[in-house]
Amino acid sequence: MGMSKKILFLTGSLNQTSQMYQIALELGDFDCWFSQMFTDHRLVNFLKNKTPLLDKTIISEPHRKKAEAYLKERSCAIDYGGHKHHYDLVVCCSDLIVPDMLKQTKTVWIQEGMIDKLTPLSKIVKALNLPPTWCFNTSLNGSTNQCDLYCAASEGYRQYIAELGTDPEKIWVTGTPNYDHAAQFLDNDFPHRDYVMVATTDMRETARPENRVRFIRHCVAIATGRPLLFKLHPNENFKRAIKEIRQHTPEGTLIFTEGHTQEMIANCSELITQYSTVVYTGIALGKKVHSYFDIQQLKRLSPLQNGGTSAARIAALCRGYIAFNGTGPEFLRQYRDREQPAATEALVPYYRNEKEQSYAG
């Protein structure tokens, strides 16, 4: 029975946490526990506990409190630090930090969304084999080759992650929850429509340079008199950001600090982003989009639209791998003769049938 097997899901931002929760729902016959991302690296823990340098990262207390509140509302079992049990599988939201205590356990990495651009610092960190967290961004996420299996959002990302250094034999295209069914957001009750939407990024809050006033003026120029709507990143200093927008945009510009971003995108006529994953929702819905990334590259990387089945596909891999006596690449090699994502399509009903048969038996 699955209940004898325990799975630990590592959480981070609310987006990462909700993705892990969706996957866990598909694995309800296992004993599922959750922990906010943690580290046993002494220097990183010192920086986290004694300085503000990591306050905006997913290992910080503010992120942990938000994630745990989300999980407690859904009656999820929490084991911060993974000390309560021995786990048969750990599902990771990042491979930038994989605590030593988990390296003897089977691990699966889930791509959350967009991976930051490589910077000169990223390249130095990777070349010198330094801790990837020293980049202070997600540019090396998916590149460390530390996990047994890697679940990629698209074929484009599978190739990209492999080029960054992860063994391509470990990578499987599953799609990614929250970005795999953009069409569902078209049916919504958000009251505004036909505006130019701006989704900002927490660049200043994560120690990256930004001329926000110049960016706002650029957005106004793109809008060419059309209504503007700004949706601020949750990590931002809202008071500062709202003041800047009010000073440099026409009267009547809408500003939201919370709300359903995907529905706002569904109702917009054009989408302006910086380094935000939500650009992929705009691309999937056929919107004209702007980004600091190359748009053609974004279209190649755009997450698989599979009708919202990514969580089930990932759960199928987890279910199969937890029972498999061998390595991640050996597990996936069974299906390499099929085209991706067709093989993953086949895995979902296969493992569901196996589960149903085990119950019937």
Secondary structure, DSSP 8 states (H G I E B T S, - for coil): -GGGSEEEEEE-SHHHHHHHHHHHHTTTTSEEEEEE-----HHHHHHHHH-STTTTSTTSHHHHHHHHHHHHHTT-EE-TTS-SS--SEEEES-SS---GGGTTSEEEEE--S------HHHHHHHHTT--GGGGSSSTTTT-S--SSEEEESSHHHHHHHHHHT--GGGEEE---TTSS-GGGGGS---S--S-EEEE---TGGGT----HHHHHHHHHHHHTTS-EEEE--TTS-HHHHHHHHHHHS-TT-EEESSS-HHHHHHT-SEEEESS-TTHHHHHHTT-EEE-SS-HHHHHHH-----SS-HHHHHHHHHHHHHT-SS-HHHHHHTTTTS-TTHHHHHHHHHHHHHHHHHHH-
